Amino acid sequence: MARLGRSDLTLVQLRYFVAAATKRSMTEASVDLHVAQSAVSTAIAQLERTLGVQLFVRQRSKGLALTEAGEQLLRDAHSLLAQVDEMADAVRGHHHDVRGTLRLACFVTLAPFVLPTLISRVEAEHPRLRIEVFEADADGTVAMLLNGSVEAAIAYDFGQLHDLSFDHLFSAPPHVILPADHPLAASERIELSALAGQDLVLLDMPHSREYFLGMLAAAGVEPQIRYSSRSYETVRSLVARGQGYSILNQVPRSPQTYDGGELRAVAIADDVAPLDVCLVRVAGVRPTARARVVATLARELFGAPRG
């Protein structure tokens, strides 16, 4: 293995490497960086020679895939570059004027409930700070955090074992969602056993599916899944049109659906666990000033003490 010459490893090489690793493409990285593709390729080749390791496997049809060494470097490079940017801002006297771009993932069903308010607050208080949003399901959110594509995320805590830290914002209890004319729609609370034998419209996303079906199973209800969808609003619209009931954690202020149907959200009488909504980061990585600002505003806007 070639001996590492520290003076040969540059921040430019690391930035080009991070861009290529994030986009999984030299071409797309060069577009983002506003440089020629040859500059990206040369910088990464020099970085591989300096480190004495291969960082990418070039796949003709799928683009770039990180090697194990590349994945390790990506995690470390994100942390290092973030600290370099923060140090530069502090030296320039911009530590009270946070600027730049924070790449933030958000669980797709949470996004319409939290992102507009958060982004508007950030723009009002830190006009030079931009949030770049990536909506994903639970697995996609975790993957983006661990591969360094995003610096933070707003997501449910599904109890997964990863190298992630979860900063609790608020708890979202589940509700039974019913058509407005359903016999149980006027109830203040419903026991899940009352839904036995009725059709279910399931929000069918990774981890969400297990959460909802497990809740029904614990109540002794064998669900009759009539329809399933990965779309939150499709589930609501199907329920409003009498195609079954559903269980959801986020309840819009308006009972109407996109197509004009009407719903009722009823609290669940059973002892069911809410989902914790958290600000999520990779554990052990120092957050940048951008991430700290967004975390502070998210806690101010949505945070609530447990219990």
C-alpha positions as CSV (number, residue, x, y, z in Angstrom):
1,M,0.0,0.0,0.0
2,A,1.3,3.4,-0.9
3,R,2.5,5.6,2.0
4,L,0.1,8.4,2.6
5,G,1.6,11.8,1.9
6,R,-0.5,14.1,4.0
7,S,0.4,17.2,2.0
8,D,-0.9,15.5,-1.2
9,L,-4.5,15.1,0.1
10,T,-6.5,18.2,-0.6
11,L,-9.9,19.6,0.4
12,V,-10.7,20.0,-3.3
13,Q,-10.1,16.3,-3.8
14,L,-12.4,15.5,-0.9
15,R,-15.1,17.8,-2.1
16,Y,-15.0,16.3,-5.6
17,F,-15.1,12.8,-4.1
18,V,-18.1,13.6,-1.9
19,A,-20.0,15.0,-4.8
20,A,-19.3,12.0,-7.0
21,A,-20.2,9.6,-4.1
22,T,-23.4,11.4,-3.4
23,K,-24.5,11.5,-7.1
24,R,-23.0,8.1,-7.9
25,S,-21.8,9.8,-11.1
26,M,-18.7,11.7,-12.2
27,T,-20.8,13.6,-14.8
28,E,-23.5,14.7,-12.4
29,A,-20.9,15.7,-9.8
30,S,-19.2,17.9,-12.4
31,V,-22.5,19.6,-13.2
32,D,-23.1,20.3,-9.5
33,L,-19.5,21.5,-9.0
34,H,-19.5,23.6,-12.2
35,V,-16.2,22.0,-13.4
36,A,-15.3,19.7,-16.2
37,Q,-15.8,16.0,-15.7
38,S,-12.1,15.4,-16.3
39,A,-11.3,17.6,-13.3
40,V,-13.5,15.3,-11.1
41,S,-12.0,12.1,-12.5
42,T,-8.5,13.4,-12.1
43,A,-9.0,14.6,-8.5
44,I,-10.5,11.2,-7.5
45,A,-7.7,9.3,-9.3
46,Q,-5.1,11.3,-7.4
47,L,-7.0,10.8,-4.1
48,E,-7.0,7.0,-4.7
49,R,-3.3,7.0,-5.5
50,T,-2.6,9.1,-2.4
51,L,-4.6,6.8,-0.1
52,G,-3.5,3.6,-1.8
53,V,-7.1,2.3,-2.0
54,Q,-9.8,2.0,-4.5
55,L,-12.8,4.2,-3.6
56,F,-15.2,3.3,-6.4
57,V,-16.2,0.4,-8.5
58,R,-17.2,1.7,-11.9
59,Q,-20.4,-0.1,-13.0
60,R,-21.3,0.6,-16.6
61,S,-25.1,0.5,-16.2
62,K,-25.5,1.6,-12.6
63,G,-22.8,4.3,-12.2
64,L,-20.4,4.4,-9.3
65,A,-20.6,2.1,-6.3
66,L,-18.5,2.8,-3.2
67,T,-16.1,0.3,-1.9
68,E,-15.8,-0.3,1.8
69,A,-12.9,2.1,1.9
70,G,-15.0,4.6,0.0
71,E,-17.9,4.3,2.4
72,Q,-15.6,5.0,5.3
73,L,-14.0,8.0,3.6
74,L,-17.4,9.4,2.7
75,R,-18.5,9.4,6.4
76,D,-15.2,11.0,7.5
77,A,-15.1,13.5,4.6
78,H,-18.6,14.8,5.3
79,S,-17.6,15.4,9.0
80,L,-14.3,17.0,8.1
81,L,-15.6,19.3,5.3
82,A,-18.5,20.4,7.6
83,Q,-16.0,21.4,10.3
84,V,-13.8,23.2,7.7
85,D,-16.8,25.2,6.5
86,E,-17.9,26.1,10.0
87,M,-14.3,27.1,10.9
88,A,-14.1,29.4,7.9
89,D,-17.4,31.0,8.7
90,A,-16.3,31.6,12.3
91,V,-13.1,33.3,11.1
92,R,-15.1,35.5,8.8
93,G,-17.3,36.5,11.6
94,H,-20.4,34.7,10.2
95,H,-21.1,32.5,13.2
96,H,-24.2,34.6,13.9
97,D,-25.1,34.7,10.2
98,V,-25.4,31.0,9.3
99,R,-25.4,30.4,5.6
100,G,-25.0,27.7,3.0
101,T,-27.2,24.6,2.4
102,L,-28.4,21.9,4.8
103,R,-29.3,18.7,3.1
104,L,-32.3,17.4,5.1
105,A,-34.2,14.1,4.7
106,C,-37.8,13.8,5.8
107,F,-40.1,10.8,6.2
108,V,-42.5,11.2,3.3
109,T,-45.7,11.2,5.2
110,L,-44.4,13.7,7.8
111,A,-43.1,16.2,5.1
112,P,-46.3,18.2,4.5
113,F,-46.9,18.5,8.3
114,V,-43.5,19.9,9.3
115,L,-41.4,21.1,6.3
116,P,-43.4,24.2,5.2
117,T,-43.5,25.6,8.7
118,L,-39.8,24.8,9.3
119,I,-38.5,26.1,6.0
120,S,-40.5,29.3,6.4
121,R,-39.1,29.9,9.9
122,V,-35.5,29.2,8.7
123,E,-35.9,31.7,5.8
124,A,-37.3,34.3,8.1
125,E,-34.5,34.1,10.7
126,H,-31.6,32.9,8.5
127,P,-32.1,34.2,5.0
128,R,-28.7,32.9,3.8
129,L,-29.4,29.4,4.9
130,R,-31.1,27.1,2.4
131,I,-32.7,23.7,3.2
132,E,-32.4,21.1,0.4
133,V,-35.1,18.5,1.1
134,F,-35.1,14.8,0.3
135,E,-38.3,12.9,1.0
136,A,-38.0,9.1,1.6
137,D,-39.4,6.2,3.5
138,A,-37.7,4.9,6.6
139,D,-35.1,2.7,4.9
140,G,-34.3,5.5,2.4
141,T,-33.9,8.0,5.1
142,V,-31.6,5.8,7.1
143,A,-29.5,5.0,4.0
144,M,-29.1,8.7,3.1
145,L,-28.0,9.5,6.7
146,L,-25.4,6.7,6.8
147,N,-24.0,7.3,3.3
148,G,-23.6,11.0,4.0
149,S,-26.1,12.2,1.4
150,V,-27.9,14.3,4.0
151,E,-26.7,15.8,7.3
152,A,-29.9,15.3,9.3
153,A,-33.5,14.0,9.0
154,I,-36.9,14.4,10.5
155,A,-38.4,10.9,10.8
156,Y,-40.2,8.5,13.1
157,D,-38.1,6.5,15.5
158,F,-39.0,3.0,14.5
159,G,-36.5,1.5,17.0
160,Q,-34.0,0.5,14.4
161,L,-30.5,-0.3,15.5
162,H,-28.2,2.0,13.6
163,D,-25.4,4.4,14.4
164,L,-27.9,7.2,14.7
165,S,-29.0,9.6,17.4
166,F,-32.7,10.5,17.8
167,D,-33.6,13.9,19.3
168,H,-37.3,13.7,20.3
169,L,-39.5,16.4,18.9
170,F,-43.1,15.2,19.6
171,S,-45.2,12.0,19.8
172,A,-47.8,11.2,17.2
173,P,-50.6,8.9,18.5
174,P,-52.4,6.7,16.0
175,H,-56.0,7.4,15.1
176,V,-58.7,5.4,13.4
177,I,-59.7,7.1,10.1
178,L,-63.3,6.6,9.1
179,P,-65.8,7.9,6.5
180,A,-67.8,10.8,7.9
181,D,-71.0,8.7,7.7
182,H,-69.6,5.6,9.4
183,P,-71.6,4.4,12.4
184,L,-68.5,4.8,14.7
185,A,-67.4,8.2,13.2
186,A,-69.2,10.2,16.0
187,S,-67.4,8.3,18.8
188,E,-64.9,10.1,21.0
189,R,-62.7,6.9,21.3
190,I,-62.8,3.5,19.6
191,E,-61.6,0.1,20.7
192,L,-59.8,-1.6,17.9
193,S,-61.8,-4.7,18.5
194,A,-64.9,-2.8,17.2
195,L,-63.2,-2.9,13.7
196,A,-63.1,-6.7,13.5
197,G,-64.7,-7.9,10.3
198,Q,-64.4,-4.5,8.5
199,D,-62.2,-3.8,5.5
200,L,-58.9,-2.0,6.1
201,V,-57.2,0.5,3.7
202,L,-53.5,0.1,4.7
203,L,-50.8,2.6,4.4
204,D,-48.3,0.2,3.0
205,M,-44.8,1.5,3.6
206,P,-41.7,-0.2,5.1
207,H,-42.0,-0.4,8.9
208,S,-45.4,1.4,8.8
209,R,-47.1,-1.7,7.6
210,E,-45.6,-3.8,10.5
211,Y,-46.6,-1.1,13.0
212,F,-50.2,-0.9,11.9
213,L,-50.8,-4.6,11.5
214,G,-49.0,-5.4,14.8
215,M,-51.3,-2.9,16.5
216,L,-54.4,-4.7,15.2
217,A,-53.0,-8.1,16.0
218,A,-52.4,-7.1,19.6
219,A,-56.1,-6.2,19.8
220,G,-57.1,-9.5,18.4
221,V,-58.2,-8.1,15.1
222,E,-57.4,-10.1,12.0
223,P,-57.3,-7.3,9.3
224,Q,-59.1,-7.7,6.1
225,I,-56.9,-5.6,3.7
226,R,-59.1,-4.4,0.9
227,Y,-56.7,-1.9,-0.5
228,S,-53.2,-0.8,0.3
229,S,-51.2,2.2,-0.9
230,R,-47.9,3.9,-0.3
231,S,-49.7,7.3,-0.7
232,Y,-51.0,8.9,2.4
233,E,-53.6,10.9,0.6
234,T,-54.8,7.9,-1.5
235,V,-55.4,6.0,1.7
236,R,-57.5,8.9,3.0
237,S,-59.5,9.3,-0.2
238,L,-60.3,5.6,-0.3
239,V,-61.5,5.7,3.3
240,A,-63.6,8.8,2.6
241,R,-65.3,6.9,-0.3
242,G,-66.4,4.1,2.0
243,Q,-63.7,1.5,1.0
244,G,-62.8,0.7,4.6
245,Y,-61.1,2.2,7.7
246,S,-57.5,3.0,8.2
247,I,-55.1,3.9,11.0
248,L,-52.8,7.0,10.6
249,N,-50.6,9.0,13.0
250,Q,-50.8,12.4,11.3
251,V,-54.2,14.0,11.1
252,P,-54.7,17.0,8.8
253,R,-56.7,20.0,10.1
254,S,-59.1,19.6,7.3
255,P,-61.4,16.5,7.2
256,Q,-61.7,16.8,3.4
257,T,-59.7,14.8,0.9
258,Y,-58.3,15.9,-2.4
259,D,-61.4,14.6,-4.3
260,G,-63.9,16.2,-1.9
261,G,-64.6,13.2,0.4
262,E,-64.9,13.7,4.1
263,L,-63.3,11.8,7.0
264,R,-63.4,11.6,10.8
265,A,-60.3,10.8,12.9
266,V,-61.2,9.1,16.1
267,A,-58.8,8.4,19.1
268,I,-58.0,4.8,19.9
269,A,-59.1,3.6,23.3
270,D,-56.6,0.7,23.5
271,D,-53.2,1.2,25.0
272,V,-51.3,1.7,21.7
273,A,-47.9,3.1,21.4
274,P,-47.5,6.5,19.6
275,L,-44.7,7.1,17.1
276,D,-42.0,9.5,18.2
277,V,-41.0,12.1,15.7
278,C,-37.4,12.9,16.0
279,L,-34.6,14.9,14.5
280,V,-32.1,12.2,13.4
281,R,-28.3,12.5,12.8
282,V,-25.4,10.1,12.6
283,A,-24.1,9.5,16.1
284,G,-20.7,10.7,16.9
285,V,-20.5,13.2,14.1
286,R,-20.3,16.8,15.2
287,P,-23.2,18.8,13.8
288,T,-22.5,21.9,11.8
289,A,-23.8,25.4,12.7
290,R,-26.4,24.8,10.0
291,A,-27.6,21.6,11.6
292,R,-27.7,23.1,15.0
293,V,-29.8,26.1,13.9
294,V,-32.3,23.9,12.2
295,A,-32.4,21.6,15.2
296,T,-33.1,24.5,17.5
297,L,-35.9,25.9,15.3
298,A,-37.4,22.4,14.9
299,R,-37.5,22.0,18.7
300,E,-39.1,25.5,19.1
301,L,-41.7,24.8,16.5
302,F,-42.6,21.2,17.2
303,G,-40.9,20.1,20.4
304,A,-43.0,19.0,23.4
305,P,-42.0,17.4,26.6
306,R,-42.7,13.6,26.9
307,G,-45.7,12.5,28.8
